[in-house]
Amino acid sequence: QVHLVESGGGSVQAGGSLRLSCAASGRTFGPYAMAWFRQAPDKEREFVAFISQFAGRIYYTDSVKDRFTISRDNAKNTVYLQMNSLKPEDTAVYYCAAGPNPDVHDFLYNYWGQGTQVTVSS
């Protein structure tokens, strides 16, 4: 089992920045692709970004491209999401996920964190 714990969420004004962290424990971090998803109230979970196990493949949804950066530090078993130029529409609960391969589909990931709230005010 891989246990994921997100942190770094909070409230920020539009245009501000926030960095989310996801710490993994249990099985080794290296073999897993990691992804970030988000879910706004009354909306389905939405893909944000993925990163392959050694960061060779990175992909973002268009709405966050050039604003968000996903990275990982395998020595620390941690994946990050640096969020800049935040907009009110970025408000959501953000989840990290781990799976055998990088993918945009949430149902293909095996392990999930508990989520961290990000609120962006105007």
C-alpha positions as CSV (number, residue, x, y, z in Angstrom):
1,Q,0.0,0.0,0.0
2,V,1.1,3.5,-0.8
3,H,-0.1,6.3,1.6
4,L,-0.3,9.8,0.2
5,V,-0.8,12.9,2.3
6,E,-1.3,16.4,0.7
7,S,-0.4,19.6,2.3
8,G,0.1,23.3,1.4
9,G,-3.5,24.2,0.6
10,G,-5.0,27.4,1.9
11,S,-6.6,30.7,0.9
12,V,-4.9,33.2,-1.4
13,Q,-6.0,36.2,-3.4
14,A,-6.2,36.1,-7.2
15,G,-2.7,36.4,-8.8
16,G,-1.1,34.8,-5.8
17,S,0.9,31.6,-5.5
18,L,0.7,28.4,-3.5
19,R,2.8,25.2,-3.5
20,L,1.2,21.9,-2.7
21,S,3.1,18.9,-1.5
22,C,2.2,15.2,-1.5
23,A,4.3,13.0,0.7
24,A,4.3,9.2,0.0
25,S,5.0,6.4,2.3
26,G,4.8,2.6,2.3
27,R,6.1,1.2,-1.0
28,T,8.9,2.8,-2.8
29,F,8.0,6.1,-4.4
30,G,10.2,5.6,-7.6
31,P,8.0,3.1,-9.6
32,Y,4.9,5.3,-9.4
33,A,3.6,7.9,-11.8
34,M,2.0,10.8,-9.9
35,A,-0.8,13.1,-10.8
36,W,-2.8,16.0,-9.4
37,F,-6.5,16.2,-9.8
38,R,-9.0,18.7,-8.4
39,Q,-12.7,18.8,-7.6
40,A,-14.7,22.0,-7.3
41,P,-18.1,22.0,-5.6
42,D,-20.8,20.3,-7.6
43,K,-18.3,19.3,-10.3
44,E,-16.6,16.1,-11.3
45,R,-13.0,15.5,-10.5
46,E,-10.8,17.1,-13.1
47,F,-7.3,16.2,-14.2
48,V,-4.6,18.8,-13.6
49,A,-1.1,17.4,-14.2
50,F,0.9,14.2,-14.2
51,I,4.6,13.3,-13.9
52,S,6.2,10.0,-14.7
53,Q,8.2,8.1,-12.2
54,F,11.5,9.7,-13.1
55,A,10.0,12.9,-14.4
56,G,10.6,12.0,-18.1
57,R,7.0,12.8,-19.0
58,I,5.0,15.7,-17.8
59,Y,1.7,16.9,-19.0
60,Y,-0.8,19.6,-18.0
61,T,-4.4,20.3,-18.7
62,D,-4.7,23.5,-20.9
63,S,-6.3,25.6,-18.2
64,V,-3.2,25.4,-16.0
65,K,-0.4,25.2,-18.5
66,D,2.2,28.0,-18.0
67,R,0.9,28.7,-14.5
68,F,1.3,25.4,-12.7
69,T,4.5,23.3,-12.4
70,I,4.5,19.7,-11.3
71,S,7.8,18.2,-9.9
72,R,9.0,15.4,-7.8
73,D,11.8,14.6,-5.4
74,N,12.1,10.9,-5.3
75,A,14.8,11.1,-2.5
76,K,12.1,12.7,-0.3
77,N,9.2,10.6,-1.7
78,T,7.4,13.9,-2.4
79,V,5.6,15.4,-5.4
80,Y,4.9,19.1,-5.7
81,L,2.5,21.3,-7.5
82,Q,3.7,24.9,-7.8
83,M,0.7,27.1,-8.6
84,N,1.3,30.7,-9.8
85,S,-1.1,33.4,-11.1
86,L,-4.0,31.7,-9.3
87,K,-7.5,32.4,-10.5
88,P,-10.8,32.1,-8.6
89,E,-11.7,29.2,-11.0
90,D,-8.8,27.3,-9.5
91,T,-10.7,27.0,-6.3
92,A,-11.1,23.3,-5.5
93,V,-10.0,20.4,-3.4
94,Y,-6.7,19.2,-4.8
95,Y,-5.8,15.5,-4.7
96,C,-2.6,13.7,-5.5
97,A,-2.7,10.2,-6.9
98,A,-0.2,7.4,-7.7
99,G,-0.4,4.7,-10.3
100,P,1.7,2.4,-12.5
101,N,1.6,4.7,-15.6
102,P,1.0,8.4,-16.2
103,D,-2.5,9.1,-17.4
104,V,-5.2,11.8,-17.4
105,H,-8.0,9.4,-16.2
106,D,-8.6,9.3,-12.5
107,F,-9.9,5.7,-12.5
108,L,-6.5,4.5,-13.6
109,Y,-4.8,5.5,-10.4
110,N,-4.5,3.2,-7.5
111,Y,-3.8,5.4,-4.5
112,W,-5.1,8.7,-3.4
113,G,-4.5,11.3,-0.8
114,Q,-7.1,12.9,1.4
115,G,-7.1,16.2,-0.5
116,T,-6.2,19.7,0.4
117,Q,-8.5,22.8,0.0
118,V,-7.3,25.6,-2.3
119,T,-9.4,28.8,-2.2
120,V,-8.7,31.7,-4.5
121,S,-10.6,34.9,-3.8
122,S,-11.1,37.9,-6.2
